[in-house]
Amino acid sequence: MPVIRLQNLEDPRLRVFSSYTDGQLRDGRQMVGLARDVGLAPEALAAGVFVAESRNVIERAMAAGCVPFALLVEECWEAAAAPLLQRLAQGCEGEAASSGAVVVAGAPVASNGGGAKSASVVEAEAGPAPGAEASGGAAPGVGAIGGNVGPGAGARALSAPRTSSPFGDLPMFVATRAQVEELTGFQRTRGPLAAFLRPALLPLEDLLARARRVAVLEGVTNYTNIGAIFRSAAALGVDAVLLDPTCHDPLYRRAARVSMGTVFQVPWGRISALGQEGGGLAQLAAAGFQTVALALADGAIPISDERLNGVERLALVLGNEEHGLAPATIAACDHTAIIPMAHGVDSLNVAAASAVAFWETRAC
C-alpha cells in the first residue's frame, strides 16, 4: 500500500476530499473529472462517491462491500489506523485478477492506451505527488466486495455485485492537522477519511418484500438525527429504513459516523413523497404494511396500545425535527401514536422518539 507523506496539497487524487460538495459527490455525472484524477474509468463512479470518517465506519463500509479508492490520515491517527491498513493490505492477498486488470465496481481502471491496467501500474506510471515521497509497496491482487446482512432483515444492506478492488494499491495520504484542515475545511477529524464508490441501493420493492418492520422518515434533515436513528434501528431489530425525497443523505460523513457505521448494516432506500396520492404510503399499503404516524394529534393512541401488538407488517413514520409530519401524511396513515410524557413535556427529539418506538414495537 503506497504511503504518501503529504507535501503537495495540489495532488489531483486529493480533490475528492476538498473540491466537491456532498451533492456533487452523489451525482455520478459530475464525477467524470474525479475519475480521471484517481485513474478510474468514469463508469466506476457512475453511482457517485461518499467519504467515510473514522476507523469504525470505514471498516463497516468495507464489510458491507463498499470499495475505497483513497485514504487520508491525520498524523495523530496514523498509529490507531494501523489495524485498518493491515486489513486493507491482507484483503488482497492471494486474490489475483484473472484478466490482469483491476476492476472497481464493474469498471476497469482507466488506461491511456488500449486496455485496462492494474492500479499498481497506474501508480507506478504516475509516481508520487510532486514533492512527496512514497514508501512501501503495493500488495498484489485484488479484494472481493460482498453484501452485509441487516439485523433481522435477511436482506443485504447495499446492492452491489461481487467485484474486485485494488485494496493493496489504495494510496494512503498522511498529513498534518493543518494540512487536513486546509484541504477539507474540517477543524477536527475523528479518525481516517476514506473515499468510497457509492453502491446502488436495493429497489424499494425488494426492501419491502423482505421486511416486517420498517422506519419511514419524512423531512429528517439533521445528520446527527439520521445517524442516531440508524443506530437505534440496528440495535432494536428494525428491518429497513426508508427516506422520503426531502431527507438528507445517510452516507454523509457525520450521519455515518454518528450511526457507528450501522448505515452499512441496516438496509435502506428512498421512498416517494408520503402523503401524495399514489405515493410512499400507498406503496407501503400495497405491500401489506400498516402505517403508524408518530405525531401529536387528536385521537392519537399510546405507542404501547394493544392495537399495534402483533401487527404482521408495521411501518413507523417519523417526521421533521421542527415541524413533524405533514398533515396529509398523518391523515393518510392507518394509526397515529404518541409516546406518553411526564412533567408537561410534549415531545422528544426525533432520534430519541425513534428509539422508544422501535423498542416498544419490537415484538410486532
Rosetta blueprint (number, residue, H / E / L):
1 M L
2 P L
3 V E
4 I E
5 R E
6 L L
7 Q L
8 N L
9 L L
10 E L
11 D L
12 P H
13 R H
14 L H
15 R H
16 V H
17 F H
18 S L
19 S L
20 Y L
21 T L
22 D H
23 G H
24 Q H
25 L H
26 R H
27 D L
28 G H
29 R H
30 Q H
31 M L
32 V H
33 G H
34 L H
35 A H
36 R H
37 D H
38 V H
39 G L
40 L E
41 A L
42 P H
43 E H
44 A H
45 L H
46 A L
47 A L
48 G L
49 V E
50 F E
51 V E
52 A E
53 E E
54 S L
55 R H
56 N H
57 V H
58 I H
59 E H
60 R H
61 A H
62 M H
63 A H
64 A L
65 G L
66 C L
67 V E
68 P E
69 F E
70 A E
71 L E
72 L E
73 V E
74 E E
75 E H
76 C H
77 W H
78 E L
79 A L
80 A L
81 A L
82 A H
83 P H
84 L H
85 L H
86 Q H
87 R H
88 L H
89 A H
90 Q H
91 G L
92 C L
93 E L
94 G L
95 E L
96 A L
97 A L
98 S L
99 S L
100 G L
101 A L
102 V L
103 V E
104 V E
105 A L
106 G L
107 A E
108 P E
109 V E
110 A L
111 S L
112 N L
113 G L
114 G L
115 G L
116 A L
117 K L
118 S L
119 A H
120 S H
121 V H
122 V H
123 E H
124 A H
125 E H
126 A H
127 G L
128 P L
129 A L
130 P L
131 G L
132 A L
133 E E
134 A E
135 S E
136 G L
137 G L
138 A L
139 A L
140 P L
141 G L
142 V L
143 G E
144 A E
145 I L
146 G L
147 G L
148 N L
149 V E
150 G L
151 P L
152 G L
153 A L
154 G L
155 A L
156 R E
157 A L
158 L L
159 S E
160 A L
161 P L
162 R L
163 T L
164 S E
165 S E
166 P L
167 F H
168 G H
169 D H
170 L L
171 P L
172 M E
173 F E
174 V E
175 A E
176 T L
177 R H
178 A H
179 Q H
180 V H
181 E H
182 E H
183 L H
184 T H
185 G L
186 F L
187 Q L
188 R L
189 T L
190 R L
191 G L
192 P L
193 L E
194 A E
195 A E
196 F E
197 L E
198 R L
199 P L
200 A E
201 L L
202 L L
203 P L
204 L H
205 E H
206 D H
207 L H
208 L H
209 A H
210 R L
211 A L
212 R L
213 R E
214 V E
215 A E
216 V E
217 L E
218 E L
219 G L
220 V L
221 T L
222 N L
223 Y H
224 T H
225 N H
226 I H
227 G H
228 A H
229 I H
230 F H
231 R H
232 S H
233 A H
234 A H
235 A H
236 L L
237 G L
238 V L
239 D L
240 A E
241 V E
242 L E
243 L E
244 D L
245 P L
246 T L
247 C L
248 H L
249 D L
250 P L
251 L L
252 Y L
253 R H
254 R H
255 A H
256 A H
257 R H
258 V H
259 S L
260 M L
261 G L
262 T H
263 V H
264 F H
265 Q L
266 V L
267 P L
268 W E
269 G E
270 R E
271 I L
272 S L
273 A L
274 L L
275 G L
276 Q L
277 E L
278 G L
279 G L
280 G H
281 L H
282 A H
283 Q H
284 L H
285 A H
286 A H
287 A L
288 G L
289 F L
290 Q E
291 T E
292 V E
293 A E
294 L E
295 A L
296 L L
297 A L
298 D L
299 G L
300 A L
301 I E
302 P E
303 I L
304 S L
305 D L
306 E H
307 R H
308 L H
309 N L
310 G L
311 V L
312 E L
313 R L
314 L E
315 A E
316 L E
317 V E
318 L E
319 G L
320 N E
321 E L
322 E L
323 H L
324 G E
325 L L
326 A L
327 P H
328 A H
329 T H
330 I H
331 A H
332 A H
333 C L
334 D L
335 H E
336 T E
337 A E
338 I E
339 I L
340 P L
341 M L
342 A L
343 H L
344 G L
345 V L
346 D L
347 S L
348 L L
349 N L
350 V H
351 A H
352 A H
353 A H
354 S H
355 A H
356 V H
357 A H
358 F H
359 W H
360 E H
361 T L
362 R L
363 A L
364 C L
